[in-house]
Structures are given as structure tokens and as C-alpha cells.
Amino acid sequence: MGALGPVSPWTPEDDVLLRNSIEAGASLESLAKGAVQFSRKFTVREIQDRWYSLLYDPVVSAEAAFHMTEFERSTLTLPSKYSRAGNSKEK
């Protein structure tokens, strides 16, 4: 049996929230303080590392993009906190 890679604490839902929040102008600091509700509490450093991985690490980026697309397809018909318009606690 092959060895499994490390399990990421980032879910596809978390990645969608991160991407949408950053694209909407949220700061990494505000995200760490709870501007959006991730599956767990992330530090500013964890959020920064994940964002840079999504942007610049081709392996992480490809895998995350695949899982985010699958997640978004599965939620197309449901109103969701993951949509671009409704991703923030702050209005």
C-alpha cells in the first residue's frame, strides 16, 4: 500500500471562502479574526501560507482547484454562505 501525503487542515469549503474573501478585498488579518467562518480557527500565518500556496505552488493549486470546483458544482442549487455575495459576516 502506498503512503498517503500529509492531510491538509484546509477543506475545499475553506479554500472557496478564502479565495472569495480575498477577491472581495478582505485582509488576511480580518479573516484570522473571524470575518468569515472557516471550518476551524486559522492564524494569520496559516491563512497567508495557504493563500501563497494556492497562488504559487502548482501541486497545491491544481489539487485545490479541482476540489473547489467539485465543491462548487455540488452546491450550485443550494443557497450558501460560500457564494461571493454572502461570504462575509461584515456588511
VOGU-3710 file (C-alpha; in Angstrom, 3 decimals, decimal comma):
1> mgalgpvspw> 0,000/0,000/0,000  1,338/3,465/-0,898  1,978/6,143/1,660  -0,536/8,931/1,890  0,579/12,550/1,800  0,011/14,885/4,714  -3,604/15,756/5,376  -4,314/19,449/4,944  -6,409/21,220/7,565  -7,885/23,220/4,667
11> tpeddvllrn> -11,157/21,914/3,263  -12,446/22,828/-0,203  -15,056/24,962/1,572  -12,284/26,809/3,418  -10,415/27,388/0,161  -13,550/28,790/-1,503  -14,158/31,090/1,458  -10,529/32,219/1,400  -10,489/32,865/-2,344  -13,821/34,697/-2,385
21> sieagasles> -12,944/36,781/0,667  -9,572/37,849/-0,715  -11,115/38,647/-4,096  -13,722/40,772/-2,289  -10,958/42,743/-0,571  -10,731/41,171/2,877  -7,400/41,332/4,649  -5,651/38,247/5,955  -5,814/39,758/9,436  -9,584/40,220/9,278
31> lakgavqfsr> -10,002/36,630/8,140  -7,928/35,390/11,073  -10,066/37,491/13,409  -13,229/35,796/12,176  -14,560/37,916/9,292  -15,602/34,607/7,753  -16,244/31,333/9,499  -13,789/28,675/8,347  -14,098/25,052/9,445  -11,614/25,842/12,188
41> kftvreiqdr> -9,643/28,801/13,538  -6,610/29,663/11,411  -3,808/32,027/12,352  -2,778/34,889/10,075  0,334/32,881/9,202  -1,701/29,784/8,266  -4,008/31,885/6,095  -1,052/33,638/4,459  0,728/30,339/3,802  -2,399/28,805/2,285
51> wysllydpvv> -3,066/31,822/0,061  0,501/31,818/-1,247  0,303/28,049/-1,817  -2,901/28,487/-3,798  -1,241/31,151/-5,904  2,278/29,826/-6,398  2,532/26,098/-5,615  1,492/24,248/-8,783  0,713/20,982/-6,977  -1,325/22,549/-4,174
61> saeaafhmte> -3,015/24,924/-6,600  -4,078/22,183/-9,024  -5,375/19,914/-6,295  -7,235/22,721/-4,526  -8,726/23,986/-7,801  -10,066/20,517/-8,573  -11,634/20,129/-5,126  -13,041/23,676/-5,108  -14,653/23,079/-8,497  -16,186/19,826/-7,276
71> ferstltlps> -17,443/21,554/-4,137  -18,925/24,460/-6,087  -20,657/22,082/-8,507  -22,197/20,214/-5,584  -23,589/23,441/-4,086  -24,850/25,173/-7,249  -28,511/24,664/-6,412  -28,253/25,465/-2,704  -28,171/28,970/-1,230  -24,876/29,085/0,548
81> kysragnske> -22,508/31,049/2,734  -19,876/30,243/0,101  -21,269/32,493/-2,597  -19,340/35,634/-3,453  -22,106/37,920/-2,232  -22,632/36,187/1,098  -19,185/35,220/2,302  -18,665/37,812/4,992  -20,073/38,388/8,452  -19,438/42,105/7,921
91> k> -21,774/44,031/5,635
//
